[in-house]
Amino acid sequence: MSTFIVDRIEGDLVVLLKQGDESIQKDVPIDVFQGMVKDGDVVEEIHIDGKTSYTILGSETARRRQRAEDLLEKIKNKNNFE
């Protein structure tokens, strides 16, 4: 199973970037996702009986978002002291 990051949503397509090698991009119909998908979500690709679906990894998404917020706050604070 592979893990991807939702880069963006364009109409009925979700643009995914492979975690660890963002040069690999997939355009996937939004209806193969289990749950409401949004930009920045971490998703896992699942293959069952010849069909591919994607599930949102909520805890991994939350962890990555928190890390991004922490880094942004660190940058803001650094700029305030200069």
KEFIMAR-449170 format. One record per residue: z, y, x of N, C-alpha, C, O, CB in turn; residue in three letters. Coordinates in nm, 3 decimals, m for minus. Glycine has a CB too. Layout:
% residues N
+---------+---------+---------+---------+---------+---------+---------+---------+---------+---------+---------+---------+---------+---------+---------+--------+
:     n_Z :     n_Y :     n_X :    ca_Z :    ca_Y :    ca_X :     c_Z :     c_Y :     c_X :     o_Z :     o_Y :     o_X :    cb_Z :    cb_Y :    cb_X : residu :
+---------+---------+---------+---------+---------+---------+---------+---------+---------+---------+---------+---------+---------+---------+---------+--------+
:       Z :       Y :       X :       Z :       Y :       X :       Z :       Y :       X :       Z :       Y :       X :       Z :       Y :       X :    Ala :
...
+---------+---------+---------+---------+---------+---------+---------+---------+---------+---------+---------+---------+---------+---------+---------+--------+
***
This chain:
% residues 82
+---------+---------+---------+---------+---------+---------+---------+---------+---------+---------+---------+---------+---------+---------+---------+--------+
:     n_Z :     n_Y :     n_X :    ca_Z :    ca_Y :    ca_X :     c_Z :     c_Y :     c_X :     o_Z :     o_Y :     o_X :    cb_Z :    cb_Y :    cb_X : residu :
+---------+---------+---------+---------+---------+---------+---------+---------+---------+---------+---------+---------+---------+---------+---------+--------+
:   0.000 :  m0.118 :   0.083 :   0.000 :   0.000 :   0.000 :   0.000 :   0.125 :   0.088 :   0.066 :   0.129 :   0.191 :   0.121 :   0.000 :  m0.095 :    Met :
:  m0.073 :   0.225 :   0.045 :  m0.085 :   0.349 :   0.120 :  m0.015 :   0.462 :   0.047 :   0.000 :   0.460 :  m0.075 :  m0.233 :   0.385 :   0.144 :    Ser :
:   0.028 :   0.560 :   0.125 :   0.095 :   0.677 :   0.070 :   0.007 :   0.799 :   0.091 :  m0.052 :   0.816 :   0.197 :   0.234 :   0.697 :   0.134 :    Thr :
:   0.000 :   0.884 :  m0.012 :  m0.083 :   1.004 :  m0.009 :  m0.002 :   1.124 :  m0.057 :   0.100 :   1.109 :  m0.124 :  m0.209 :   0.986 :  m0.096 :    Phe :
:  m0.050 :   1.242 :  m0.021 :   0.006 :   1.368 :  m0.069 :  m0.097 :   1.431 :  m0.161 :  m0.216 :   1.435 :  m0.129 :   0.043 :   1.464 :   0.050 :    Ile :
:  m0.052 :   1.481 :  m0.277 :  m0.142 :   1.552 :  m0.368 :  m0.169 :   1.690 :  m0.308 :  m0.080 :   1.774 :  m0.302 :  m0.082 :   1.562 :  m0.513 :    Val :
:  m0.293 :   1.711 :  m0.265 :  m0.332 :   1.839 :  m0.207 :  m0.356 :   1.942 :  m0.316 :  m0.309 :   2.056 :  m0.308 :  m0.458 :   1.824 :  m0.121 :    Asp :
:  m0.429 :   1.900 :  m0.420 :  m0.460 :   1.992 :  m0.530 :  m0.517 :   1.913 :  m0.646 :  m0.555 :   1.796 :  m0.633 :  m0.559 :   2.103 :  m0.485 :    Arg :
:  m0.522 :   1.979 :  m0.760 :  m0.582 :   1.920 :  m0.879 :  m0.698 :   2.010 :  m0.920 :  m0.682 :   2.130 :  m0.938 :  m0.478 :   1.906 :  m0.997 :    Ile :
:  m0.815 :   1.948 :  m0.933 :  m0.937 :   2.020 :  m0.970 :  m0.989 :   1.960 :  m1.100 :  m1.059 :   1.859 :  m1.098 :  m1.046 :   2.013 :  m0.857 :    Glu :
:  m0.955 :   2.022 :  m1.212 :  m0.998 :   1.969 :  m1.341 :  m0.934 :   1.835 :  m1.367 :  m0.811 :   1.824 :  m1.374 :  m1.150 :   1.957 :  m1.347 :    Gly :
:  m1.016 :   1.732 :  m1.383 :  m0.966 :   1.596 :  m1.409 :  m0.954 :   1.512 :  m1.283 :  m0.931 :   1.391 :  m1.291 :  m1.056 :   1.527 :  m1.508 :    Asp :
:  m0.971 :   1.575 :  m1.166 :  m0.960 :   1.503 :  m1.039 :  m0.838 :   1.549 :  m0.961 :  m0.803 :   1.667 :  m0.959 :  m1.088 :   1.523 :  m0.956 :    Leu :
:  m0.774 :   1.453 :  m0.896 :  m0.663 :   1.481 :  m0.807 :  m0.712 :   1.457 :  m0.665 :  m0.763 :   1.349 :  m0.634 :  m0.537 :   1.392 :  m0.840 :    Val :
:  m0.698 :   1.557 :  m0.579 :  m0.741 :   1.546 :  m0.440 :  m0.620 :   1.501 :  m0.358 :  m0.518 :   1.570 :  m0.352 :  m0.800 :   1.682 :  m0.386 :    Val :
:  m0.633 :   1.384 :  m0.295 :  m0.525 :   1.325 :  m0.217 :  m0.558 :   1.329 :  m0.069 :  m0.674 :   1.315 :  m0.029 :  m0.499 :   1.181 :  m0.261 :    Leu :
:  m0.454 :   1.350 :   0.013 :  m0.466 :   1.339 :   0.158 :  m0.374 :   1.227 :   0.204 :  m0.259 :   1.220 :   0.163 :  m0.431 :   1.475 :   0.230 :    Leu :
:  m0.427 :   1.139 :   0.289 :  m0.349 :   1.024 :   0.336 :  m0.235 :   1.073 :   0.424 :  m0.255 :   1.150 :   0.517 :  m0.439 :   0.924 :   0.414 :    Lys :
:  m0.115 :   1.026 :   0.393 :   0.001 :   1.065 :   0.472 :  m0.013 :   1.007 :   0.612 :  m0.036 :   0.887 :   0.629 :   0.133 :   1.016 :   0.405 :    Gln :
:   0.000 :   1.092 :   0.712 :  m0.013 :   1.050 :   0.850 :  m0.151 :   1.070 :   0.908 :  m0.166 :   1.072 :   1.030 :   0.024 :   0.907 :   0.862 :    Gly :
:  m0.252 :   1.085 :   0.824 :  m0.389 :   1.113 :   0.869 :  m0.459 :   1.195 :   0.762 :  m0.541 :   1.144 :   0.684 :  m0.468 :   0.980 :   0.899 :    Asp :
:  m0.426 :   1.324 :   0.759 :  m0.475 :   1.412 :   0.654 :  m0.626 :   1.434 :   0.657 :  m0.679 :   1.502 :   0.570 :  m0.407 :   1.544 :   0.663 :    Glu :
:  m0.695 :   1.376 :   0.756 :  m0.842 :   1.386 :   0.758 :  m0.903 :   1.291 :   0.655 :  m1.021 :   1.303 :   0.621 :  m0.896 :   1.354 :   0.900 :    Ser :
:  m0.823 :   1.196 :   0.606 :  m0.871 :   1.104 :   0.503 :  m0.838 :   1.163 :   0.366 :  m0.721 :   1.183 :   0.332 :  m0.806 :   0.962 :   0.519 :    Ile :
:  m0.943 :   1.189 :   0.289 :  m0.928 :   1.251 :   0.157 :  m0.986 :   1.160 :   0.050 :  m1.088 :   1.095 :   0.071 :  m0.997 :   1.389 :   0.153 :    Gln :
:  m0.919 :   1.155 :  m0.065 :  m0.967 :   1.080 :  m0.180 :  m0.965 :   1.171 :  m0.302 :  m0.870 :   1.247 :  m0.321 :  m0.881 :   0.952 :  m0.205 :    Lys :
:  m1.069 :   1.163 :  m0.383 :  m1.073 :   1.231 :  m0.512 :  m1.055 :   1.124 :  m0.619 :  m1.137 :   1.033 :  m0.631 :  m1.207 :   1.311 :  m0.532 :    Asp :
:  m0.948 :   1.135 :  m0.696 :  m0.908 :   1.029 :  m0.788 :  m0.896 :   1.087 :  m0.930 :  m0.842 :   1.196 :  m0.946 :  m0.775 :   0.964 :  m0.744 :    Val :
:  m0.945 :   1.016 :  m1.031 :  m0.928 :   1.063 :  m1.169 :  m0.780 :   1.076 :  m1.205 :  m0.699 :   0.990 :  m1.170 :  m0.998 :   0.967 :  m1.267 :    Pro :
:  m0.746 :   1.182 :  m1.274 :  m0.605 :   1.208 :  m1.305 :  m0.543 :   1.100 :  m1.394 :  m0.422 :   1.083 :  m1.394 :  m0.592 :   1.343 :  m1.374 :    Ile :
:  m0.626 :   1.028 :  m1.469 :  m0.572 :   0.929 :  m1.563 :  m0.523 :   0.799 :  m1.498 :  m0.470 :   0.713 :  m1.568 :  m0.676 :   0.896 :  m1.665 :    Asp :
:  m0.540 :   0.783 :  m1.367 :  m0.489 :   0.662 :  m1.300 :  m0.347 :   0.683 :  m1.245 :  m0.292 :   0.595 :  m1.179 :  m0.583 :   0.620 :  m1.187 :    Val :
:  m0.289 :   0.800 :  m1.272 :  m0.154 :   0.828 :  m1.225 :  m0.052 :   0.792 :  m1.331 :  m0.072 :   0.816 :  m1.451 :  m0.140 :   0.976 :  m1.186 :    Phe :
:   0.057 :   0.734 :  m1.285 :   0.168 :   0.701 :  m1.375 :   0.262 :   0.821 :  m1.375 :   0.339 :   0.840 :  m1.280 :   0.242 :   0.569 :  m1.330 :    Gln :
:   0.258 :   0.902 :  m1.480 :   0.340 :   1.022 :  m1.489 :   0.258 :   1.147 :  m1.463 :   0.141 :   1.141 :  m1.427 :   0.456 :   1.014 :  m1.390 :    Gly :
:   0.323 :   1.262 :  m1.482 :   0.259 :   1.391 :  m1.459 :   0.257 :   1.421 :  m1.310 :   0.361 :   1.428 :  m1.246 :   0.332 :   1.505 :  m1.537 :    Met :
:   0.139 :   1.438 :  m1.256 :   0.123 :   1.463 :  m1.114 :   0.102 :   1.612 :  m1.091 :   0.041 :   1.681 :  m1.173 :   0.004 :   1.380 :  m1.056 :    Val :
:   0.154 :   1.663 :  m0.976 :   0.134 :   1.804 :  m0.943 :   0.118 :   1.820 :  m0.792 :   0.150 :   1.729 :  m0.715 :   0.251 :   1.890 :  m0.994 :    Lys :
:   0.069 :   1.936 :  m0.752 :   0.048 :   1.965 :  m0.611 :   0.174 :   1.935 :  m0.530 :   0.285 :   1.970 :  m0.571 :   0.005 :   2.112 :  m0.591 :    Asp :
:   0.157 :   1.871 :  m0.415 :   0.268 :   1.843 :  m0.326 :   0.338 :   1.711 :  m0.351 :   0.419 :   1.668 :  m0.269 :   0.366 :   1.951 :  m0.336 :    Gly :
:   0.308 :   1.644 :  m0.462 :   0.371 :   1.515 :  m0.489 :   0.331 :   1.411 :  m0.385 :   0.218 :   1.411 :  m0.336 :   0.334 :   1.465 :  m0.630 :    Asp :
:   0.424 :   1.324 :  m0.353 :   0.396 :   1.209 :  m0.268 :   0.372 :   1.092 :  m0.363 :   0.453 :   1.064 :  m0.451 :   0.515 :   1.179 :  m0.166 :    Val :
:   0.259 :   1.024 :  m0.344 :   0.223 :   0.914 :  m0.434 :   0.189 :   0.790 :  m0.353 :   0.146 :   0.797 :  m0.238 :   0.103 :   0.953 :  m0.523 :    Val :
:   0.212 :   0.676 :  m0.417 :   0.181 :   0.547 :  m0.354 :   0.066 :   0.482 :  m0.429 :   0.065 :   0.477 :  m0.552 :   0.306 :   0.454 :  m0.352 :    Glu :
:  m0.030 :   0.434 :  m0.353 :  m0.146 :   0.365 :  m0.411 :  m0.109 :   0.219 :  m0.434 :  m0.058 :   0.152 :  m0.344 :  m0.271 :   0.377 :  m0.318 :    Glu :
:  m0.134 :   0.171 :  m0.556 :  m0.097 :   0.035 :  m0.592 :  m0.222 :  m0.038 :  m0.643 :  m0.297 :   0.015 :  m0.725 :   0.015 :   0.034 :  m0.700 :    Ile :
:  m0.242 :  m0.160 :  m0.591 :  m0.356 :  m0.243 :  m0.634 :  m0.301 :  m0.365 :  m0.708 :  m0.227 :  m0.445 :  m0.651 :  m0.443 :  m0.286 :  m0.511 :    His :
:  m0.339 :  m0.378 :  m0.835 :  m0.297 :  m0.493 :  m0.916 :  m0.417 :  m0.543 :  m0.995 :  m0.480 :  m0.466 :  m1.068 :  m0.178 :  m0.456 :  m1.011 :    Ile :
:  m0.448 :  m0.671 :  m0.980 :  m0.558 :  m0.734 :  m1.054 :  m0.688 :  m0.657 :  m1.041 :  m0.761 :  m0.639 :  m1.139 :  m0.521 :  m0.746 :  m1.201 :    Asp :
:  m0.717 :  m0.611 :  m0.920 :  m0.843 :  m0.541 :  m0.896 :  m0.846 :  m0.397 :  m0.943 :  m0.949 :  m0.330 :  m0.930 :  m0.953 :  m0.614 :  m0.960 :    Gly :
:  m0.736 :  m0.348 :  m0.997 :  m0.729 :  m0.209 :  m1.042 :  m0.637 :  m0.129 :  m0.951 :  m0.537 :  m0.181 :  m0.900 :  m0.681 :  m0.201 :  m1.189 :    Lys :
:  m0.671 :  m0.003 :  m0.932 :  m0.591 :   0.085 :  m0.848 :  m0.522 :   0.188 :  m0.936 :  m0.584 :   0.248 :  m1.023 :  m0.677 :   0.154 :  m0.740 :    Thr :
:  m0.393 :   0.206 :  m0.912 :  m0.318 :   0.313 :  m0.979 :  m0.229 :   0.380 :  m0.875 :  m0.216 :   0.334 :  m0.762 :  m0.234 :   0.256 :  m1.099 :    Ser :
:  m0.169 :   0.489 :  m0.916 :  m0.084 :   0.566 :  m0.825 :   0.046 :   0.597 :  m0.896 :   0.048 :   0.634 :  m1.013 :  m0.155 :   0.697 :  m0.779 :    Tyr :
:   0.156 :   0.581 :  m0.823 :   0.287 :   0.614 :  m0.877 :   0.349 :   0.725 :  m0.792 :   0.335 :   0.725 :  m0.670 :   0.379 :   0.488 :  m0.882 :    Thr :
:   0.416 :   0.816 :  m0.857 :   0.478 :   0.929 :  m0.788 :   0.610 :   0.882 :  m0.728 :   0.691 :   0.819 :  m0.795 :   0.502 :   1.048 :  m0.885 :    Ile :
:   0.629 :   0.913 :  m0.601 :   0.753 :   0.879 :  m0.532 :   0.844 :   1.002 :  m0.539 :   0.841 :   1.089 :  m0.452 :   0.726 :   0.836 :  m0.382 :    Leu :
:   0.925 :   1.008 :  m0.644 :   1.007 :   1.126 :  m0.673 :   1.102 :   1.164 :  m0.562 :   1.110 :   1.282 :  m0.526 :   1.084 :   1.103 :  m0.797 :    Gly :
:   1.175 :   1.068 :  m0.507 :   1.274 :   1.101 :  m0.403 :   1.206 :   1.148 :  m0.275 :   1.256 :   1.239 :  m0.208 :   1.363 :   0.980 :  m0.374 :    Ser :
:   1.094 :   1.088 :  m0.239 :   1.020 :   1.131 :  m0.120 :   0.961 :   1.270 :  m0.140 :   0.961 :   1.352 :  m0.049 :   0.908 :   1.029 :  m0.086 :    Glu :
:   0.910 :   1.296 :  m0.260 :   0.857 :   1.429 :  m0.292 :   0.968 :   1.533 :  m0.280 :   0.947 :   1.638 :  m0.220 :   0.796 :   1.431 :  m0.434 :    Thr :
:   1.084 :   1.505 :  m0.337 :   1.197 :   1.599 :  m0.332 :   1.241 :   1.622 :  m0.188 :   1.272 :   1.735 :  m0.150 :   1.315 :   1.546 :  m0.415 :    Ala :
:   1.245 :   1.517 :  m0.108 :   1.286 :   1.529 :   0.032 :   1.189 :   1.618 :   0.108 :   1.232 :   1.704 :   0.186 :   1.294 :   1.391 :   0.100 :    Arg :
:   1.059 :   1.600 :   0.087 :   0.958 :   1.681 :   0.157 :   0.962 :   1.826 :   0.111 :   0.947 :   1.917 :   0.193 :   0.818 :   1.623 :   0.133 :    Arg :
:   0.983 :   1.848 :  m0.018 :   0.991 :   1.986 :  m0.069 :   1.113 :   2.057 :  m0.010 :   1.104 :   2.174 :   0.029 :   0.998 :   1.987 :  m0.224 :    Arg :
:   1.226 :   1.988 :  m0.004 :   1.347 :   2.048 :   0.052 :   1.327 :   2.081 :   0.199 :   1.370 :   2.186 :   0.246 :   1.467 :   1.954 :   0.035 :    Gln :
:   1.262 :   1.993 :   0.271 :   1.235 :   2.017 :   0.413 :   1.147 :   2.141 :   0.430 :   1.171 :   2.223 :   0.518 :   1.167 :   1.894 :   0.478 :    Arg :
:   1.044 :   2.155 :   0.345 :   0.955 :   2.271 :   0.352 :   1.032 :   2.399 :   0.319 :   1.012 :   2.501 :   0.385 :   0.837 :   2.254 :   0.256 :    Ala :
:   1.118 :   2.395 :   0.218 :   1.198 :   2.512 :   0.182 :   1.293 :   2.550 :   0.295 :   1.309 :   2.668 :   0.325 :   1.278 :   2.486 :   0.053 :    Glu :
:   1.355 :   2.451 :   0.358 :   1.446 :   2.477 :   0.470 :   1.372 :   2.542 :   0.586 :   1.424 :   2.636 :   0.647 :   1.512 :   2.347 :   0.516 :    Asp :
:   1.252 :   2.494 :   0.617 :   1.174 :   2.553 :   0.725 :   1.134 :   2.696 :   0.693 :   1.138 :   2.783 :   0.780 :   1.049 :   2.468 :   0.753 :    Leu :
:   1.094 :   2.721 :   0.569 :   1.058 :   2.856 :   0.529 :   1.177 :   2.950 :   0.539 :   1.163 :   3.063 :   0.587 :   1.003 :   2.856 :   0.386 :    Leu :
:   1.293 :   2.905 :   0.496 :   1.414 :   2.986 :   0.505 :   1.449 :   3.015 :   0.651 :   1.491 :   3.126 :   0.684 :   1.532 :   2.915 :   0.436 :    Glu :
:   1.432 :   2.917 :   0.737 :   1.459 :   2.935 :   0.879 :   1.366 :   3.041 :   0.938 :   1.409 :   3.124 :   1.018 :   1.443 :   2.801 :   0.955 :    Lys :
:   1.239 :   3.037 :   0.900 :   1.142 :   3.136 :   0.948 :   1.179 :   3.275 :   0.897 :   1.174 :   3.372 :   0.973 :   0.999 :   3.099 :   0.904 :    Ile :
:   1.215 :   3.286 :   0.770 :   1.254 :   3.415 :   0.712 :   1.374 :   3.473 :   0.786 :   1.375 :   3.591 :   0.821 :   1.286 :   3.401 :   0.562 :    Lys :
:   1.475 :   3.389 :   0.809 :   1.596 :   3.435 :   0.878 :   1.567 :   3.476 :   1.021 :   1.624 :   3.573 :   1.070 :   1.702 :   3.327 :   0.876 :    Asn :
:   1.479 :   3.405 :   1.088 :   1.443 :   3.439 :   1.225 :   1.375 :   3.575 :   1.229 :   1.404 :   3.656 :   1.317 :   1.351 :   3.331 :   1.286 :    Lys :
:   1.287 :   3.601 :   1.134 :   1.216 :   3.729 :   1.130 :   1.310 :   3.844 :   1.096 :   1.283 :   3.957 :   1.138 :   1.104 :   3.723 :   1.029 :    Asn :
:   1.417 :   3.820 :   1.023 :   1.513 :   3.926 :   0.988 :   1.595 :   3.970 :   1.108 :   1.646 :   4.082 :   1.109 :   1.605 :   3.879 :   0.878 :    Asn :
:   1.610 :   3.885 :   1.209 :   1.692 :   3.917 :   1.325 :   1.614 :   3.979 :   1.438 :   1.672 :   4.019 :   1.539 :   1.761 :   3.793 :   1.373 :    Phe :
:   1.483 :   3.987 :   1.426 :   1.402 :   4.044 :   1.535 :   1.383 :   4.191 :   1.518 :   1.318 :   4.255 :   1.601 :   1.267 :   3.976 :   1.542 :    Glu :
+---------+---------+---------+---------+---------+---------+---------+---------+---------+---------+---------+---------+---------+---------+---------+--------+
***
